[in-house]
Amino acid sequence: MSEEKSSPGKVDINKLLSIVPPASELKKKEKSVREKRVRVRHDPSLSPDKMKIPSELAKLLGISDGDRVELVVAGKKKFVYTAQVFESSDENTVFAHPDELVRNGVADNSIATVRKAV
């Protein structure tokens, strides 16, 4: 029966490995969503400079009531609005005044990207 005795100069490798975090923990980063593809609906009751955004979508993008938001259609047409956050079960639909959208060829229920304006 041999008993292993550690010499005073050696350190047990298992003890060292227990304090080193796994590689997946070292590379872990919080992902924040900066933009989202949504449907744009026309709402003539809104002011031309306002866009209604569902509260869940606003929370996801870090938008609060009164912030400036961008609506980009087809990567070419960019519109800037003031956010008006509202409660809704459908987080994939935003509402904007139709005048400027129709003038620029954006139909009701079009797909666009919404993000916080820089």
N, C-alpha and C positions, 0 to 999 in steps of 0.2 A: 504494500500500500504506500504509494508515493503521494505525498502531500505537496502541493505547489505553494511555495512561499515567495511572495514578491519581494524582490530586493528593493532597498530604499530608493534607488535611482530610477526605477521603472514605474510607469503609470499604466493602469489597466485601460486598454483601448475602448472597451465597452463604456466605461465611465465618461470618456471624452466624447464618444458618439452620442451619448444621451443628451448632451447639451447643445449639439449642433442641430438646427432645424432642417427638415427635409427640403429638397430643392424646390418643390412645388410651393412651399411657403415663402421662399426667398423671391420667387418670380411673381407672386400674387400681387395684382394691382386692382384697385377699384375701377370698374368701368363706368364712365359716365356717358350718357347719351347726349349728343350735341344737337342732333337734328332727327326728324322723323318724317316719313312719307305719310301723308294724310289725304283725305278727300276734302275739297273745298266746295262748300255750298253757298249759294247766293242768299243773302238776307237783306232786303231793302229797308227793313226797320232800323238797321244799324247806321251809325254815323259813318261817313266815307273814310275816316281815318282810324276806325276801330275794327278789331277782329275778335270774335268770341272764340275762346279756347277752353276745352273741357279741363276741369281741375286736375284730373289724373295725368293728362298730357302735360299740363303746365308744371306739375310737380316733377315729372320725369325729365323735363327739359330745363328745369330751374327758372321758370318764368313766373313772375308774380304780377298781380293786377297793376296796370300802368306801365309795364316794361315795353320797350320797343322790340318788335318781332319782325322777322323777314319771312316772306312767302315767296318761294322760287318755283316757277312752273317751267318744266322742260329744260332746266339748267340755263335758261336764257332770260326769261322775264322775271324781274325781281320787284316785289312790292314791299313797302315798309308800313307797318301798322302799329297802333298802340293796343296792347293786350287787354282784353276784358275777360277775366276768368269766370266760368260759370259751372254749376254742377250738371253732369250728364253721365249717362251710362255708356255712351259711345265715345271712346277716347280717340277714335280715328277720323273724326270729322270736325273741321273748323268752319266758322261762318264769317263771311266778309260781305261788304256792300258791293253790289254787282256793277256799278257804273264804270269804274276804272278797269275791272276785270273783263267785262264784255268789250270795252273799247280796245283792249289788248288781245282779244281773241281767246279768253279763258272761259270755257263753258261751265255751266252748273255741274257739280259732281265730278270735277276734274281732279286728277291726282297731282299733288304738289308736295314740296318739302317745306317744313316749317322749322325755324330755329330762332334762337335769341339773337337780336341784332347786336353787332359789335360796336 
